[in-house]
Amino acid sequence: MTHANPPDWLNDPQARLARKNAFDAALVMGTAQFNQMTGRLLNQDRPFLWALDKATGLIRPDLVQARHCPICQTPPRRGLFVKDGFRHVKCPACGLIYVSLILREDILEQYWRDEKTWAAVLDSQPQVEMDRLKYQYGLDLVAWRLKGRRLLDIGSGNGGFARLAEEGGWQVTAMELNQQNSKRMESMGLKVIIKHLETADLPSGSFDLISLWEVLEHLVDPSLTLMEARRLLAPGGLLLVLVPNVESLVTRLLHEKSQTFGGHSHLNHFSAKTLAAILEKTGLTGLEMETVITEMGTINNHLAFEDPYAGLAAQFHAGLTPALIHENFLGSRILAVAGVKA
């Protein structure tokens, strides 16, 4: 699978950490400043509070559908908490944390096609700058391993990764349901498919790289998407995945107060173990996993009894460093490279 020498930074722990720190907004500009400049403090994205059933505290039954564990299909048993009307559970068999009563698929579909509020956050200049460095890190992580440069970017959002790859000489196909974002990418000259992957009817072996930047957590059935992605990979092709890390230090500390829990859109919450399990189930194998983005400012704020996302707390302890967080797989995101299982 290797067709070139790996970049020097890949096997240099300090150089690799420096590259990760460069797109870690809490380290670059501070949590409160970054959240304010991107508009996160104004946009908490809780759009279905109007649909709460006052008797149960859950989303109205006519708006939701029940589901079993999306990895192993075990029925839900252990409830962890309810947030904004959505029940979060932990699978007793495989350990996946997920939302067991999710919005009906027609409501989800409309939500993703029309959503505009979060777009302003992603389009803010500080976010664009951090994302560009993050995307370049991911691209550099895999490019040296591949023969070809045919990329399918699933859930392209505002097109940041697709545009960066195209600038680097990749033949890019973007896939995005959101009307505003898909039209914007088309106006930039990008090839855009406005369909779900499972209905796009693409030829087998069409792509050398398939990317899913913070997509799997949103899917009703992520296994279907991964199985289709596996079919579309050319021999030696790779999958590049970024998901929130439910076992990150920040999420372990904040529990349901963590912004990663938003049951209307974040349906699946992966750990390294459960991400590896769903890759294995769908005929893929994890070649490499690491964590990125420390959320150091959020952690320091919480430990200092300040608002986690708006506080200005100093470092809680000199020993709590980005290196320590990533060495122990406690970063807030998991970045994984996977290939087709032999």
NUDREN-723852 format. One line per 2 residues: number of its first residue (from 1); for each residue x negated, y negated, z of C-alpha. Coordinates in Angstrom, 3 decimals, always signed. Example, Ala and Ser with C-alpha at 12.3 -4.5 7.8 and 13.67 -1.06 7.14 Angstrom:
1> -12.300,+4.500,+7.800; -13.670,+1.060,+7.140
//
This chain:
1> +0.000,+0.000,+0.000; -2.975,-2.316,+0.517
3> -4.053,-4.104,-2.656; -6.292,-6.853,-1.263
5> -8.242,-7.682,+1.839; -6.228,-9.005,+4.798
7> -6.691,-12.704,+5.594; -9.369,-13.405,+8.203
9> -6.922,-14.788,+10.788; -4.903,-11.562,+10.818
11> -7.488,-9.663,+12.868; -8.654,-12.620,+14.935
13> -6.363,-12.886,+18.015; -7.252,-16.516,+18.731
15> -6.812,-17.641,+15.131; -3.540,-15.746,+14.873
17> -2.247,-17.307,+18.088; -3.251,-20.771,+16.850
19> -1.184,-20.252,+13.706; +1.827,-19.169,+15.764
21> +1.439,-22.073,+18.172; +1.469,-24.502,+15.232
23> +5.155,-23.805,+14.544; +6.183,-23.432,+18.192
25> +8.096,-26.678,+18.673; +7.965,-26.604,+22.479
27> +4.173,-26.587,+22.306; +3.894,-29.126,+19.481
29> +6.284,-31.844,+20.655; +8.017,-30.649,+23.815
31> +11.382,-28.945,+24.196; +13.490,-31.977,+25.105
33> +12.066,-34.159,+22.337; +12.419,-31.435,+19.709
35> +16.004,-30.633,+20.730; +16.913,-34.308,+20.690
37> +15.227,-35.052,+17.348; +16.864,-32.062,+15.636
39> +20.304,-32.765,+17.086; +20.511,-29.541,+19.064
41> +21.602,-31.343,+22.233; +24.651,-32.711,+20.408
43> +25.472,-29.528,+18.500; +26.151,-26.631,+20.831
45> +28.130,-24.795,+18.110; +31.080,-23.409,+20.125
47> +33.750,-23.632,+17.427; +36.290,-21.076,+18.709
49> +37.028,-22.316,+22.230; +40.469,-23.357,+20.974
51> +41.249,-19.668,+20.420; +40.777,-18.517,+24.023
53> +43.596,-16.502,+25.547; +44.160,-18.173,+28.928
55> +45.377,-14.931,+30.482; +42.261,-12.896,+29.631
57> +39.542,-15.484,+28.951; +38.876,-13.678,+25.659
59> +39.452,-14.757,+22.066; +43.067,-14.174,+21.058
61> +43.654,-10.529,+20.072; +45.083,-11.443,+16.661
63> +41.755,-13.053,+15.687; +39.370,-10.237,+16.594
65> +38.437,-6.707,+15.615; +36.881,-4.041,+17.811
67> +33.721,-2.196,+16.884; +31.403,+0.469,+18.247
69> +27.634,+0.137,+18.503; +26.388,-0.837,+15.019
71> +23.313,+1.392,+15.402; +24.633,+4.667,+16.819
73> +28.439,+4.199,+16.743; +28.803,+4.952,+20.467
75> +32.004,+3.372,+21.870; +31.393,+0.362,+24.114
77> +31.386,+1.027,+27.851; +29.140,-1.188,+29.914
79> +30.181,-4.832,+29.825; +27.478,-7.390,+30.586
81> +29.306,-10.720,+30.440; +31.855,-12.781,+28.543
83> +30.703,-15.999,+26.897; +32.998,-18.404,+25.059
85> +35.603,-15.648,+24.910; +33.360,-12.947,+23.448
87> +32.552,-9.775,+25.406; +28.888,-8.757,+25.288
89> +28.105,-5.115,+26.043; +25.108,-2.807,+26.200
91> +25.240,+0.489,+24.346; +24.840,+3.383,+26.830
93> +23.151,+5.523,+24.179; +20.633,+3.348,+22.302
95> +20.523,+0.223,+24.465; +21.594,-2.325,+21.841
97> +23.248,-5.417,+23.278; +26.071,-6.518,+21.009
99> +29.500,-8.170,+20.844; +32.211,-5.493,+20.927
101> +35.219,-7.670,+19.999; +34.157,-9.818,+17.059
103> +36.052,-12.213,+14.838; +37.984,-10.612,+11.995
105> +35.862,-10.315,+8.874; +38.049,-12.724,+6.889
107> +37.571,-15.376,+9.602; +33.824,-14.743,+9.709
109> +33.627,-14.974,+5.929; +35.382,-18.344,+5.910
111> +33.280,-19.600,+8.785; +30.004,-18.858,+6.985
113> +31.215,-20.286,+3.674; +32.353,-23.587,+5.212
115> +29.890,-24.099,+8.117; +28.210,-27.522,+8.041
117> +27.415,-28.575,+11.599; +24.302,-26.412,+12.060
119> +23.007,-27.450,+8.636; +22.185,-30.901,+9.961
121> +19.965,-29.338,+12.622; +18.130,-27.176,+10.099
123> +17.699,-30.116,+7.725; +16.176,-32.410,+10.353
125> +12.573,-33.320,+9.586; +10.993,-31.754,+12.712
127> +12.840,-28.483,+12.066; +11.850,-28.452,+8.391
129> +8.192,-28.980,+9.336; +8.193,-26.180,+11.937
131> +10.082,-23.822,+9.626; +7.685,-24.404,+6.761
133> +4.726,-23.350,+8.914; +6.683,-20.342,+10.193
135> +7.646,-19.278,+6.681; +4.064,-19.624,+5.460
137> +2.892,-17.460,+8.353; +5.366,-14.748,+7.388
139> +4.503,-14.942,+3.716; +0.782,-14.715,+4.436
141> +1.464,-11.732,+6.678; +2.763,-9.659,+3.767
143> +1.544,-11.118,+0.454; -1.888,-9.443,+0.548
145> -0.244,-6.002,+0.892; +1.905,-6.245,-2.238
147> +1.318,-5.606,-5.939; +4.125,-7.791,-7.298
149> +5.772,-11.046,-6.300; +9.483,-10.452,-6.801
151> +11.306,-11.767,-3.726; +14.896,-11.421,-2.570
153> +15.633,-13.806,+0.297; +18.876,-12.732,+1.996
155> +20.738,-15.426,+3.920; +18.604,-18.222,+2.493
157> +20.286,-21.027,+4.444; +18.974,-24.366,+3.217
159> +16.465,-22.589,+0.969; +13.331,-23.447,+2.927
161> +11.684,-20.050,+2.593; +12.844,-19.516,-0.993
163> +11.400,-22.864,-2.084; +8.101,-22.270,-0.290
165> +7.728,-18.879,-1.951; +8.573,-20.272,-5.377
167> +5.926,-22.971,-4.923; +3.479,-20.138,-4.211
169> +4.206,-18.408,-7.490; +6.841,-15.914,-6.362
171> +9.764,-14.934,-8.604; +12.576,-15.783,-6.195
173> +16.205,-14.718,-5.926; +18.097,-16.380,-3.093
175> +21.279,-14.957,-1.582; +23.560,-17.280,+0.363
177> +27.319,-17.424,+1.055; +27.493,-20.968,+2.411
179> +28.935,-23.241,-0.266; +26.944,-26.342,+0.660
181> +23.612,-24.527,+0.814; +24.125,-22.402,-2.298
183> +25.031,-25.451,-4.391; +22.000,-27.310,-3.093
185> +19.633,-24.457,-3.989; +21.157,-24.172,-7.454
187> +20.586,-27.904,-7.957; +16.907,-27.282,-7.169
189> +16.702,-24.707,-9.927; +16.647,-21.641,-7.681
191> +18.395,-18.464,-8.765; +21.204,-17.977,-6.222
193> +23.563,-15.031,-5.695; +26.698,-16.067,-3.789
195> +27.728,-12.587,-2.669; +27.119,-10.065,+0.078
197> +24.145,-7.840,-0.678; +26.341,-4.742,-0.738
199> +28.519,-6.156,-3.550; +25.794,-7.798,-5.656
201> +25.194,-4.669,-7.790; +21.450,-5.211,-8.176
203> +19.221,-2.568,-9.845; +17.240,-0.209,-7.615
205> +13.578,-1.076,-7.082; +14.071,-4.696,-8.156
207> +11.992,-6.416,-5.467; +8.557,-6.245,-3.932
209> +9.593,-8.231,-0.860; +12.989,-8.648,+0.795
211> +13.261,-11.191,+3.591; +15.884,-11.576,+6.306
213> +15.084,-14.660,+8.362; +17.465,-14.584,+11.358
215> +20.167,-12.694,+9.463; +20.593,-9.247,+11.069
217> +22.006,-10.717,+14.281; +24.926,-12.178,+12.293
219> +26.049,-9.042,+10.450; +29.085,-6.919,+11.288
221> +27.270,-3.826,+10.028; +23.519,-4.506,+9.719
223> +22.855,-0.849,+8.829; +24.670,-1.240,+5.504
225> +22.538,-4.237,+4.591; +19.308,-2.478,+5.538
227> +20.210,+0.643,+3.566; +20.931,-1.464,+0.491
229> +17.693,-3.404,+1.008; +15.824,-0.094,+1.140
231> +17.321,+0.907,-2.233; +16.279,-2.392,-3.779
233> +12.635,-2.197,-2.690; +10.114,-1.217,-5.350
235> +7.524,+1.465,-4.473; +5.197,-0.094,-1.915
237> +7.662,-2.912,-1.302; +8.146,-4.495,+2.112
239> +10.893,-5.917,+4.287; +10.176,-9.053,+6.342
241> +12.572,-9.557,+9.269; +12.939,-12.208,+11.958
243> +15.490,-11.747,+14.771; +15.990,-13.202,+18.254
245> +14.309,-11.067,+20.910; +16.870,-10.158,+23.564
247> +14.016,-9.037,+25.840; +12.153,-12.330,+25.566
249> +11.171,-14.055,+28.778; +13.481,-16.990,+28.127
251> +16.504,-14.745,+27.552; +15.685,-12.536,+30.540
253> +15.624,-15.658,+32.721; +18.697,-17.441,+31.360
255> +20.895,-14.400,+30.644; +24.237,-15.596,+29.236
257> +23.141,-19.233,+29.540; +20.623,-18.610,+26.761
259> +21.615,-20.267,+23.514; +20.879,-17.016,+21.699
261> +24.236,-15.733,+22.974; +27.006,-17.164,+20.809
263> +29.532,-14.420,+20.141; +31.231,-16.020,+17.153
265> +28.054,-15.709,+15.067; +25.376,-13.809,+17.003
267> +26.882,-10.332,+16.993; +23.774,-8.160,+17.532
269> +20.903,-8.723,+19.966; +17.817,-6.697,+19.165
271> +14.794,-5.663,+21.202; +11.695,-4.099,+19.693
273> +13.142,-0.683,+20.534; +16.566,-1.246,+18.989
275> +15.151,-2.994,+15.921; +12.853,-0.008,+15.352
277> +15.850,+2.305,+15.841; +18.004,+0.652,+13.195
279> +15.091,+0.550,+10.743; +14.491,+4.268,+11.327
281> +18.180,+5.039,+10.875; +18.286,+3.320,+7.504
283> +15.190,+4.989,+6.069; +12.722,+2.227,+6.908
285> +9.736,+2.255,+9.192; +8.269,-0.590,+11.188
287> +4.699,-1.246,+10.055; +4.069,-4.194,+12.325
289> +5.970,-6.128,+14.994; +5.046,-9.179,+17.017
291> +6.761,-12.014,+18.813; +6.669,-15.666,+17.822
293> +7.931,-18.885,+19.462; +7.434,-18.955,+23.225
295> +10.238,-21.298,+24.387; +7.690,-22.414,+26.980
297> +9.450,-25.725,+27.649; +12.809,-24.032,+28.194
299> +11.199,-21.580,+30.618; +9.383,-24.313,+32.555
301> +12.573,-26.371,+32.803; +14.602,-23.449,+34.109
303> +11.993,-22.485,+36.694; +11.890,-26.112,+37.865
305> +15.710,-26.215,+38.281; +16.121,-28.652,+35.392
307> +18.351,-28.403,+32.336; +16.622,-25.661,+30.309
309> +17.065,-27.422,+26.970; +16.895,-31.089,+27.965
311> +14.561,-31.157,+30.971; +11.053,-32.583,+31.130
313> +9.461,-30.231,+33.647; +5.700,-29.795,+33.815
315> +4.073,-26.398,+33.309; +5.340,-24.060,+35.999
317> +2.146,-22.014,+36.379; -1.236,-22.234,+34.666
319> -1.211,-18.485,+34.099; +1.979,-18.608,+32.037
321> +0.488,-19.172,+28.603; +1.515,-18.507,+24.991
323> -1.093,-15.744,+24.841; +0.398,-14.019,+27.895
325> +3.909,-14.259,+26.463; +3.032,-12.804,+23.076
327> +0.668,-10.137,+24.431; +3.598,-8.801,+26.476
329> +6.133,-9.078,+23.637; +8.070,-11.785,+25.477
331> +8.353,-14.394,+22.714; +11.829,-15.538,+21.723
333> +11.722,-14.039,+18.203; +10.594,-10.692,+16.807
335> +8.825,-10.837,+13.438; +8.680,-7.406,+11.824
337> +7.236,-5.965,+8.625; +8.802,-2.708,+7.474
339> +8.399,-0.338,+4.550; +10.283,+2.572,+3.073
341> +9.912,+5.658,+5.238; +7.750,+8.323,+3.615
//
